[in-house]
Amino acid sequence: MRQIPLSDIDIGDGEIDNVVNVLKSEWLSMGPVSRQFERKFSDYLQIKHAFGVSNGTAALHIANKVLGIGMGDEVILPSLTFVATANASLYCGAKPVFADVVSLDNLNISPDDILEKITPKTKAITVVHYAGYPCDMDPITEIAEDHKLKVIEDAAHAPGAEYKAKKCGTMGDIGCFSFFANKNMVTGEGGMVVTSDESLARKVKMIRSHSMTTLTWERHMGHAFNYDVTGMGFNYRINEIASAIGLAQLEKLDKNNRIRKKIVEHYKVGLKELSHISVPFSNYEGKSAYHIFPVILNNNVSRNDFMAKLRVKGIQTSIHYPPVHLFTYYRKLGYRGNTLPKTEYLGDHLVTLPLHMKIGEDDVHYIIKEIDGVI
């Protein structure tokens, strides 16, 4: 029976050769390969500074921390996201304030609802470019400027995506990327923090490595013999193996995003005539990264039954995402349901179909045929 996983990775000779070279060098912690990866990534985004970190959650935590977000502050962000987006604000003692999505077609955070949620305690807005589709950044940045708020871009879904010719991750005060194993760019674990703000860049560079004044590689090369610790910091460094993989992945990011786009186009054509199912971002004409392919089932379709029957046919599906404010932990913090109607509807009706560069047109046809049979 055919087996179609939800996600897959494109690992080839480039990644393998890069990793072997790192192993032969016998320097595995953050060093020259990581610096090269950072330079290449900042050049790709056309942004001044990029700092490799251990994972996307670390990137988000650093972003909140260096922006001065702390106890008593509020950060407005979507609930339709991975929990790390909200947790990163909690780590700093701030309160996540959840905003609804634009619509059942545009699953990004609503600028109108952001405006409604601003209070005197609001310090920042965190946007998530859901599924790789850029948020409407013009009104969001205008709101931020009017209310003197900082903007964090969670671009974990969106490496290579663009909003009005600007790469996602470069439009806010600080941008965060994840290179987890299901992302468009993978390093196993890993992430990146990017900014054009010189002051923030200095803070990011220090805080990711215990706020030490010199790093191990610099001392190894004889550039320093000692170090000082100038503040509270974290062990959030990327390593040379992850960076070596990232260098090879970055070279084929645009090509693989184009492959993802073709797969999405095949999906849209095939699903257009099916009842009881709709495709968000169906009329999107900009440059997405096409990270995941979500669909919305209507009330006549049991999601559990739908997903179980596709699994029997070898088709893996998932849910992106259960709303963060409805998780048990967040309910214990005082969050409740019936507050974000569109997000909560999506939480009950979204299903993510397989999307990765190894899916062929025949696989898409097979998936659509089986969906038709189920619904």
N, C-alpha and C positions, 0 to 999 in steps of 0.2 A: 504494500500500500504506500502511496505517496506520502511523504512527510515534509511539511512546510513549517519551519520554525517561525516564531514571531519576529526574531531578529537574528542576524548572523554577521560575521565580521570578514573583512577582506584583508587577510594576512598573506604576504608574499615574500619573495626573496629580499626585497628592500628592507623590510622589518627584521627578517632573520639575520641578514648580514650586519645591520646596524647593531643588533643586540650582541652578536658574536664579537664584534669589534669592541664593544663596551666590556664584555667579559674578559677579553684578552688584555684590555688596558688595566684591569684589576682595580679600577676606580669606579665604585658603584653608587656612592651617594652623590648629591648634587654637585656638579662640576662643569667642565667645558661643554659637554654635549647638551646639558640643560640650558646653558647660556645660548648656545646656537639655536636650540628649539625656541627659546624665548624671542630671540632676534627675528627668526623666520616668521613666527606667529605675529609679532607686532608689525612686521613688514606687510604680511598678508592682510591684516586688518587696517593698515595705514593709521596706526595709533602709536604714540610715543613709547609707551612702556607696557611690557608683559612680564608677568612673574609666574613661573611654574609652581604649582602647589600639589599637595598629596591627593586631593580629590575635589570634586565640585562643592561639597559641603564646606570644606575648609575655605574655599574661595569665597563663599557667601558669608561665612563667619568673619573672615578678614575684612570683607567689604563693609559689613555693619560696624565692625570695631573701629576701623580707621576713619569712618565718617562721624565718629563720636556718639554713636547711638548707644544709649545706656538706660539705666533704671528710670522708670517713669515715662520714657518716650514711647511713642506709637509709630508703627511702620505699616502703611497700607499696602496690601499685597493680595494676590488672588488665592482663593481656596482650591481652585482647580489646578493643582500643581503637586509635585512630589513634596513630601513633608519637610524636607531639608530647607526649602525656601522660607518657611515660617519658623522652623527651629532655630535658624541662624539669628533671627532677631531675639528669640527667647534666650539664647546663649548670652546675650549682652544685657539681659534684664529688661528688655523692651517688650511691649505688648503688640503682637500682630493684630491688625484690624483688617478683616477680610472684605474685599469688594467683589461684586458679582461680575460675570462676563458680559460682553456686549450683547450677544444674542445666541440663539441656537445654531447660527451659521458662523458667527465669529466668536470663537471660544477664548479670546484674549480678554484681559481685564478691561472694564468699562471706564473710560475717562469721566463719564457723567457720575458713576457711582464713586469713583475716587474723590471727586469734588464733594459729594455728599458726606463722605466719611472723615473729612479733615476736621480736626479739633485743635485747640491751642497746644496739645501735647504731640501733635504729629511732627515727626522729624524727617521722615523719608518715605519714598514710594519705591517698592520693588516690583518691577514688571517681569513677566515670564513670557517669552515668545513661544507660545504653546504650539507644539507639533512642528515647530520650525517656521511658523508664519509670524512675521513681525507685528508687534503691537502698533497701534496708531500713535506714534511717538510725538508728533507735533503738539496735539492738545495736552498730552501728558507732561511734556517739558514746559509748556506754557503755564500749566497749573502749578508745577513745581517752582517756576520762577516767580509767579505771582505770590506764592505763599512761602517763599524762601525754604523750600524743601530740597533734599538731596534725592537723586534717582540712582537706584541700583538696577542694572540689567542682569537678570538671570537668563543667560543665553545658552543654557545647557542643551537646548533643542536646536539651536540656530547657528552653528558655525557655518559661515558662508552665505547666510541669508542677508538680504539688504532691504532697507527702508529708504526710498528716495535716494538711491545710490550710496547710502552709508551702511557699512557693515553692522549687523547686530552686535551689541556689546560695546560700541564706540559712541553711543549717543547720550548716555547718562554720565553721571560723575564717575562711575566705576562699573566695569563689566565682569561677569563671572562665567566660566565655561567648565564643563565636565567632560572627561574623556573615559567615562565608565564603559564597560564592555558592550553596552547596547547602543552606544551613541554613534553619530555619523563619523566621528574621529575617535579611535579607541587607543588607550594605552594600558588597559587592564584596570588600573586606578590612576587617577591623575586629574589635574584641572589647571586653570589659568585665571589669573586676575589681571585685568587690563585697565589702563587709565592714561589720560593725557595730562592730568594734574600733577605737577612736580611735587607738591607737598604730600599728596596722597601716595605717590610712587615711593617716596622716601620712607613713609610709614609702612607701606606694604612690604617693602624689601626687608625692613628690620623685624617686623612682627611675625613674619612667617618662620623665622629662625631664632626664636627665643630672645629677640631684640639684642642680638650679639653684634658688636661693632665690626668683627671680622669673622669670616666663615672658614670652615675646615679646609676647603680647597685653597683659599688664599694663604692660609698658614702652611699648607703642604707645599705650595709653590715658593715659600720663603718671602711672601709679601708682608707678613706680620709674624710676630712671635707670641703675642698675647691678645687678649680681648677683654672688653668690658660688656656688661649687660646694662642697658640704659632704661629699661622699662619692662612691663609685662609682655611676654611673647609666647609663641606656640611652636611646636615642632610640626610645621605644615609644609616642609620642603618636598619638592618632587625629587625623584631619583634618576640616575643616568639611564637605566634600562627603559623606564617609562618614556623618558625624553627621546631616546633612540627610536622607539616605536613611533612616537608622535611625529618625528621628523619625516618618516616615510609615509605616515598617514596623511600629513598635511599636503604632501605633494599630489595626492590623488583625491583630495577632498572635493574639489569642484567637479571632477569627472564622476565621482560616485554620487554626488548630489544630482547631477544631470540624469544618471541612471534611475535614481529614486523618483525624479520628476516624471519620467516616462512610465514607470510602474503606476504612479498615482493617476496619470492620465488614462491608462488602461482601466483602472478601477472605476474611475468616474464614468466612463462610457458604458461599462458593463452594468454598473449598479443603477444607472439613471432610470431604467425602465422598471426596476423592482419596487413593489409596494412595501409599506411598513418599515422602510429604512431610508435614512437621509444621510448625506455627506456634508459635513461642515466645510467651510472655505471653498465651496463648490465653484464660486465665480471669482476666486482670487486670481489676480493677474500679475502680481509682483514677483519678487525673487524669494522663494521659500527655500529652506533647507530640507523640507520633506522628511522630517525625522520619524514621525509615526503617522499611521493612517487610521484615524478614528471615524467610526460611523455611529449614528444614533438610531436605536430601535424605537418604534412607537409602542403605545400601550398594549397593542394586540400581540406582542411577541414577548415570551418569557426569556429574559437574558440568560439565565442559568441553563435553560433548555437549549437555547441557541448555541451557546458556547460549548456545551457538552456534546451536542450532535456534531459540531464541526471538529471537535477533538477526536471523535470516533473516526472521522474521515482523514485524520492526520494533519489537521489544520490547527495550529496553536493560536490562541487569542489571549487578550488581556484586557484590563480596565485602566485607562489613564484619564482621570484618577478618581479614587474615592475622595470626596471633599475633605480637606484637612480639618475643618472646624467640626466635623462629625466624628472624628476619631475619639476613642475612649479617653485618651490622655487629654485632648483638648476640651472635651466635655467636662472633665474634672477641673479644668482651669476656668470653667464658667461659660464656655461657648455653647450655643444651642442651635437646634434646627429651625426651619421655617424663617430663616433670615436672608438667604440668598436663593431666591426661587429658581433662577435659571441654572445656577451651579448645582443645586440639589436635584433638579430634574435630570441634568446630565449625569450626575453621580449614579442615578438609577438606570440610565438608558444607554450610556456609552459602551462601546466595544471597540477594541483596537485590533485591526486585522494585520497580518504579516506584511512587513515592508523592510526590505534590505536589498543590497545591490546584487544578490545572487538569485533573486526571483525572476523568472522568465515570464513572457506573455502567456505561455501555456499554463503556468502556475496560476496566474491571475484568472484566466478563464475557468480553471478547475475550481478555484475558490468561489467565484461568482455562481457557477453552476450548483455547487453544494449549498451556498446561501439561499439560492432560489428554491432548492428542494426543502430547506428547513422552514422558510417563512411562507 
